[in-house]
Amino acid sequence: MKQPSPLSHEVRAHLAEHFELFMTTVGVLLAIMIILSELSGGQQGSALIFLIWLQGFILWAVHRHCMLRTHALVGRLRMMVQDRVNNRLTVWLSLTDVQSRIAAETGRDERQAVSVAAARAVALELDKITFESLRTWERRYGRSIPSSGPLT
């Protein structure tokens, strides 16, 4: 299977990033061409009806594109949150395992304190989630996550 060139990948990424602007520009240029063309009144009316339909299609395509990007973003955010929470819970389980081995007689209050600290650590991880933290996480673990494309 032929790999796309870096240039075509870059062009596709740029078009995806500015999809709304690209589609709106196409519609406006078509409208200008129809107005400046030397069509008869009936032909110009038919062309304008087609243009109105095309603008509706463009709006639908832009809306669909935004929805797909939002769904992809939510999926990547879910993976990041799941990874971060799993990391924190793994640390917590390791600490509780070590504590139970070292001091079986340790008081119940200390184990509860460790549990509360772990819950706070998970809550802090959730508070730290931003678009920038998602970009950083994707750069760090990009090779090990399914390819849904980087956040643009």
Disulfide bonds with the S-S distance in Angstrom:
none
